[in-house]
Amino acid sequence: MCYLIAKERDAHGCYALKTRHSKHLAELKRELNEAVGYKGVQLVTISRPTAYGEYAPYHFVDTEQEFRVLVKGLRQE
């Protein structure tokens, strides 16, 4: 188990999706990086949120679809 984190570089807090290490996770990160990486959104995979206070507060999402929508909505221009 791991968490995929999406954080705007200059903002407090992040979105977090509980997931598993897999090829699908790598593809999801690649897709989202292509969509928002150049806009200053950082995507990171972490083992447990309590160990990474720099990303707090965490907004945990329930589904991958919700995570995609929220992340793609960051830094809209």
MARBAMAR-207968 format. One record per atom (N, C-alpha, C): residue in one letter; residue number from 0; x, y, z; atom name. Coordinates in steps of 0.2 Angstrom, whole numbers, plus 5000, padded with zeros to 4 digits. Atoms other than C-alpha are relative to their C-alpha. Example, Ala and Ser with C-alpha at 12.3 -4.5 7.8 and 13.67 -1.06 7.14 Angstrom:
BEGIN
+--------+-----+------+------+------+-------+
| residu | num |    X |    Y |    Z | atome |
+--------+-----+------+------+------+-------+
|      a |   0 | 5004 | 4994 | 5000 |     N |
|      a |   0 | 5062 | 4978 | 5039 |    CA |
|      a |   0 | 5004 | 5006 | 5000 |     C |
|      s |   1 | 4996 | 4994 | 4999 |     N |
|      s |   1 | 5068 | 4995 | 5036 |    CA |
|      s |   1 | 4996 | 5005 | 5003 |     C |
+--------+-----+------+------+------+-------+
//
This chain:
BEGIN
+--------+-----+------+------+------+-------+
| residu | num |    X |    Y |    Z | atome |
+--------+-----+------+------+------+-------+
|      m |   0 | 5004 | 4994 | 5000 |     N |
|      m |   0 | 5000 | 5000 | 5000 |    CA |
|      m |   0 | 5004 | 5006 | 5000 |     C |
|      c |   1 | 4997 | 4993 | 5001 |     N |
|      c |   1 | 5005 | 5018 | 4996 |    CA |
|      c |   1 | 4995 | 5005 | 4999 |     C |
|      y |   2 | 5005 | 4994 | 5001 |     N |
|      y |   2 | 4998 | 5035 | 4994 |    CA |
|      y |   2 | 5003 | 5004 | 4994 |     C |
|      l |   3 | 4998 | 4995 | 5005 |     N |
|      l |   3 | 4999 | 5046 | 4978 |    CA |
|      l |   3 | 4998 | 5006 | 5002 |     C |
|      i |   4 | 5001 | 4993 | 4998 |     N |
|      i |   4 | 5001 | 5064 | 4983 |    CA |
|      i |   4 | 5000 | 5005 | 4994 |     C |
|      a |   5 | 5000 | 4994 | 5005 |     N |
|      a |   5 | 4997 | 5079 | 4972 |    CA |
|      a |   5 | 5000 | 5006 | 5004 |     C |
|      k |   6 | 4999 | 4993 | 4996 |     N |
|      k |   6 | 5003 | 5096 | 4979 |    CA |
|      k |   6 | 5002 | 5005 | 4995 |     C |
|      e |   7 | 4998 | 4994 | 5003 |     N |
|      e |   7 | 5004 | 5113 | 4972 |    CA |
|      e |   7 | 5006 | 5002 | 5004 |     C |
|      r |   8 | 4994 | 4999 | 4997 |     N |
|      r |   8 | 5022 | 5118 | 4975 |    CA |
|      r |   8 | 5000 | 5006 | 5005 |     C |
|      d |   9 | 5000 | 4994 | 4996 |     N |
|      d |   9 | 5018 | 5135 | 4983 |    CA |
|      d |   9 | 4994 | 5000 | 5005 |     C |
|      a |  10 | 5006 | 5000 | 4996 |     N |
|      a |  10 | 5002 | 5130 | 4993 |    CA |
|      a |  10 | 5001 | 4995 | 5006 |     C |
|      h |  11 | 5000 | 5005 | 4995 |     N |
|      h |  11 | 4999 | 5121 | 5009 |    CA |
|      h |  11 | 4995 | 4995 | 4999 |     C |
|      g |  12 | 5004 | 5005 | 5001 |     N |
|      g |  12 | 4991 | 5104 | 5009 |    CA |
|      g |  12 | 5000 | 4996 | 4994 |     C |
|      c |  13 | 5000 | 5004 | 5006 |     N |
|      c |  13 | 4988 | 5091 | 4996 |    CA |
|      c |  13 | 4994 | 4995 | 4999 |     C |
|      y |  14 | 5004 | 5005 | 5001 |     N |
|      y |  14 | 4977 | 5078 | 4989 |    CA |
|      y |  14 | 5003 | 4993 | 5000 |     C |
|      a |  15 | 4997 | 5006 | 4999 |     N |
|      a |  15 | 4980 | 5060 | 4993 |    CA |
|      a |  15 | 4995 | 4994 | 4998 |     C |
|      l |  16 | 5004 | 5005 | 5002 |     N |
|      l |  16 | 4974 | 5044 | 4985 |    CA |
|      l |  16 | 5004 | 4993 | 5003 |     C |
|      k |  17 | 4997 | 5006 | 4998 |     N |
|      k |  17 | 4977 | 5027 | 4994 |    CA |
|      k |  17 | 5000 | 4995 | 4994 |     C |
|      t |  18 | 5000 | 5004 | 5006 |     N |
|      t |  18 | 4983 | 5015 | 4981 |    CA |
|      t |  18 | 5006 | 4994 | 5001 |     C |
|      r |  19 | 4995 | 5005 | 5000 |     N |
|      r |  19 | 4996 | 5001 | 4977 |    CA |
|      r |  19 | 5005 | 5001 | 4995 |     C |
|      h |  20 | 4994 | 5000 | 5005 |     N |
|      h |  20 | 5013 | 5000 | 4969 |    CA |
|      h |  20 | 4998 | 4996 | 4994 |     C |
|      s |  21 | 5002 | 5004 | 5006 |     N |
|      s |  21 | 5009 | 4994 | 4951 |    CA |
|      s |  21 | 5002 | 5004 | 4994 |     C |
|      k |  22 | 4999 | 4997 | 5006 |     N |
|      k |  22 | 5011 | 4997 | 4933 |    CA |
|      k |  22 | 4995 | 5006 | 4999 |     C |
|      h |  23 | 5006 | 4995 | 5001 |     N |
|      h |  23 | 4994 | 5006 | 4933 |    CA |
|      h |  23 | 5002 | 5006 | 5004 |     C |
|      l |  24 | 4998 | 4994 | 4997 |     N |
|      l |  24 | 5001 | 5018 | 4946 |    CA |
|      l |  24 | 5005 | 5004 | 4997 |     C |
|      a |  25 | 4995 | 4997 | 5004 |     N |
|      a |  25 | 5016 | 5022 | 4936 |    CA |
|      a |  25 | 4996 | 5004 | 4994 |     C |
|      e |  26 | 5004 | 4997 | 5005 |     N |
|      e |  26 | 5004 | 5025 | 4921 |    CA |
|      e |  26 | 4996 | 5006 | 5002 |     C |
|      l |  27 | 5004 | 4995 | 4998 |     N |
|      l |  27 | 4993 | 5036 | 4931 |    CA |
|      l |  27 | 5004 | 5006 | 5002 |     C |
|      k |  28 | 4996 | 4994 | 4999 |     N |
|      k |  28 | 5007 | 5047 | 4937 |    CA |
|      k |  28 | 5003 | 5003 | 4994 |     C |
|      r |  29 | 4997 | 4997 | 5006 |     N |
|      r |  29 | 5014 | 5049 | 4920 |    CA |
|      r |  29 | 4994 | 5004 | 4996 |     C |
|      e |  30 | 5005 | 4996 | 5003 |     N |
|      e |  30 | 4997 | 5054 | 4913 |    CA |
|      e |  30 | 4999 | 5007 | 5004 |     C |
|      l |  31 | 5002 | 4994 | 4997 |     N |
|      l |  31 | 4994 | 5067 | 4927 |    CA |
|      l |  31 | 5006 | 5005 | 5000 |     C |
|      n |  32 | 4994 | 4996 | 5001 |     N |
|      n |  32 | 5012 | 5073 | 4926 |    CA |
|      n |  32 | 5000 | 5004 | 4993 |     C |
|      e |  33 | 5001 | 4997 | 5007 |     N |
|      e |  33 | 5009 | 5077 | 4907 |    CA |
|      e |  33 | 4995 | 5005 | 5001 |     C |
|      a |  34 | 5005 | 4995 | 5000 |     N |
|      a |  34 | 4993 | 5086 | 4912 |    CA |
|      a |  34 | 5002 | 5006 | 5004 |     C |
|      v |  35 | 4999 | 4994 | 4996 |     N |
|      v |  35 | 4999 | 5097 | 4926 |    CA |
|      v |  35 | 5007 | 5001 | 5003 |     C |
|      g |  36 | 4994 | 4999 | 4997 |     N |
|      g |  36 | 5017 | 5094 | 4930 |    CA |
|      g |  36 | 5004 | 5006 | 4998 |     C |
|      y |  37 | 4997 | 4994 | 5002 |     N |
|      y |  37 | 5023 | 5109 | 4920 |    CA |
|      y |  37 | 4996 | 5006 | 5003 |     C |
|      k |  38 | 5004 | 4994 | 4997 |     N |
|      k |  38 | 5010 | 5120 | 4930 |    CA |
|      k |  38 | 5002 | 5001 | 5007 |     C |
|      g |  39 | 4998 | 4999 | 4993 |     N |
|      g |  39 | 5019 | 5118 | 4947 |    CA |
|      g |  39 | 4997 | 4995 | 5004 |     C |
|      v |  40 | 5003 | 5005 | 4996 |     N |
|      v |  40 | 5010 | 5103 | 4953 |    CA |
|      v |  40 | 5005 | 4994 | 5001 |     C |
|      q |  41 | 4995 | 5005 | 4998 |     N |
|      q |  41 | 5021 | 5090 | 4962 |    CA |
|      q |  41 | 4996 | 4993 | 5001 |     C |
|      l |  42 | 5003 | 5007 | 4999 |     N |
|      l |  42 | 5016 | 5071 | 4961 |    CA |
|      l |  42 | 5005 | 4996 | 5003 |     C |
|      v |  43 | 4996 | 5004 | 4996 |     N |
|      v |  43 | 5024 | 5060 | 4974 |    CA |
|      v |  43 | 4997 | 4994 | 5003 |     C |
|      t |  44 | 5002 | 5006 | 4997 |     N |
|      t |  44 | 5022 | 5042 | 4980 |    CA |
|      t |  44 | 5003 | 4999 | 5007 |     C |
|      i |  45 | 4997 | 5001 | 4993 |     N |
|      i |  45 | 5024 | 5040 | 4999 |    CA |
|      i |  45 | 4997 | 4994 | 5003 |     C |
|      s |  46 | 5002 | 5006 | 4996 |     N |
|      s |  46 | 5023 | 5026 | 5011 |    CA |
|      s |  46 | 4994 | 5001 | 5005 |     C |
|      r |  47 | 5005 | 4998 | 4995 |     N |
|      r |  47 | 5013 | 5034 | 5025 |    CA |
|      r |  47 | 5000 | 5007 | 5001 |     C |
|      p |  48 | 5001 | 4993 | 4999 |     N |
|      p |  48 | 5006 | 5051 | 5027 |    CA |
|      p |  48 | 5003 | 5003 | 5007 |     C |
|      t |  49 | 4997 | 4997 | 4994 |     N |
|      t |  49 | 5012 | 5053 | 5045 |    CA |
|      t |  49 | 5007 | 5001 | 5000 |     C |
|      a |  50 | 4992 | 4999 | 5001 |     N |
|      a |  50 | 5030 | 5052 | 5040 |    CA |
|      a |  50 | 5002 | 5006 | 4996 |     C |
|      y |  51 | 4999 | 4994 | 5005 |     N |
|      y |  51 | 5028 | 5067 | 5028 |    CA |
|      y |  51 | 4996 | 5006 | 5002 |     C |
|      g |  52 | 5004 | 4994 | 4998 |     N |
|      g |  52 | 5022 | 5082 | 5037 |    CA |
|      g |  52 | 5000 | 5006 | 4996 |     C |
|      e |  53 | 4999 | 4994 | 5004 |     N |
|      e |  53 | 5028 | 5094 | 5024 |    CA |
|      e |  53 | 4994 | 5000 | 4995 |     C |
|      y |  54 | 5005 | 4999 | 5005 |     N |
|      y |  54 | 5013 | 5089 | 5013 |    CA |
|      y |  54 | 4993 | 5001 | 5004 |     C |
|      a |  55 | 5006 | 4999 | 4996 |     N |
|      a |  55 | 5000 | 5091 | 5027 |    CA |
|      a |  55 | 4997 | 5007 | 4999 |     C |
|      p |  56 | 5005 | 5005 | 4999 |     N |
|      p |  56 | 4986 | 5094 | 5028 |    CA |
|      p |  56 | 4998 | 4996 | 4994 |     C |
|      y |  57 | 5002 | 5005 | 5006 |     N |
|      y |  57 | 4980 | 5079 | 5018 |    CA |
|      y |  57 | 4993 | 5000 | 4999 |     C |
|      h |  58 | 5007 | 5001 | 5002 |     N |
|      h |  58 | 4964 | 5079 | 5009 |    CA |
|      h |  58 | 4999 | 4993 | 4996 |     C |
|      f |  59 | 5001 | 5007 | 5003 |     N |
|      f |  59 | 4960 | 5060 | 5006 |    CA |
|      f |  59 | 4994 | 5000 | 4996 |     C |
|      v |  60 | 5005 | 5001 | 5005 |     N |
|      v |  60 | 4950 | 5056 | 4991 |    CA |
|      v |  60 | 4998 | 4992 | 5000 |     C |
|      d |  61 | 5002 | 5007 | 5000 |     N |
|      d |  61 | 4940 | 5040 | 4989 |    CA |
|      d |  61 | 5001 | 4996 | 4994 |     C |
|      t |  62 | 4999 | 5003 | 5006 |     N |
|      t |  62 | 4942 | 5036 | 4971 |    CA |
|      t |  62 | 5005 | 5003 | 4995 |     C |
|      e |  63 | 4995 | 4998 | 5005 |     N |
|      e |  63 | 4955 | 5037 | 4957 |    CA |
|      e |  63 | 4997 | 5005 | 4995 |     C |
|      q |  64 | 5003 | 4995 | 5005 |     N |
|      q |  64 | 4942 | 5047 | 4946 |    CA |
|      q |  64 | 5000 | 5006 | 5004 |     C |
|      e |  65 | 5000 | 4993 | 4996 |     N |
|      e |  65 | 4940 | 5060 | 4960 |    CA |
|      e |  65 | 5007 | 5003 | 5000 |     C |
|      f |  66 | 4993 | 4998 | 4999 |     N |
|      f |  66 | 4959 | 5061 | 4962 |    CA |
|      f |  66 | 5002 | 5003 | 4993 |     C |
|      r |  67 | 4998 | 4997 | 5006 |     N |
|      r |  67 | 4961 | 5064 | 4943 |    CA |
|      r |  67 | 4996 | 5007 | 4999 |     C |
|      v |  68 | 5004 | 4993 | 5001 |     N |
|      v |  68 | 4947 | 5078 | 4942 |    CA |
|      v |  68 | 5003 | 5005 | 5005 |     C |
|      l |  69 | 4997 | 4995 | 4996 |     N |
|      l |  69 | 4955 | 5087 | 4957 |    CA |
|      l |  69 | 5007 | 5002 | 4998 |     C |
|      v |  70 | 4993 | 4998 | 5002 |     N |
|      v |  70 | 4973 | 5086 | 4951 |    CA |
|      v |  70 | 5000 | 5004 | 4994 |     C |
|      k |  71 | 5001 | 4996 | 5006 |     N |
|      k |  71 | 4968 | 5091 | 4934 |    CA |
|      k |  71 | 4997 | 5007 | 5001 |     C |
|      g |  72 | 5003 | 4993 | 4999 |     N |
|      g |  72 | 4959 | 5106 | 4941 |    CA |
|      g |  72 | 5005 | 5005 | 5004 |     C |
|      l |  73 | 4995 | 4996 | 4997 |     N |
|      l |  73 | 4975 | 5112 | 4950 |    CA |
|      l |  73 | 5003 | 5005 | 4995 |     C |
|      r |  74 | 4996 | 4996 | 5004 |     N |
|      r |  74 | 4983 | 5127 | 4943 |    CA |
|      r |  74 | 4997 | 5001 | 4993 |     C |
|      q |  75 | 5003 | 4999 | 5006 |     N |
|      q |  75 | 4970 | 5130 | 4930 |    CA |
|      q |  75 | 5001 | 5007 | 4997 |     C |
|      e |  76 | 4999 | 4994 | 5003 |     N |
|      e |  76 | 4974 | 5144 | 4918 |    CA |
|      e |  76 | 4995 | 5002 | 4995 |     C |
+--------+-----+------+------+------+-------+
//
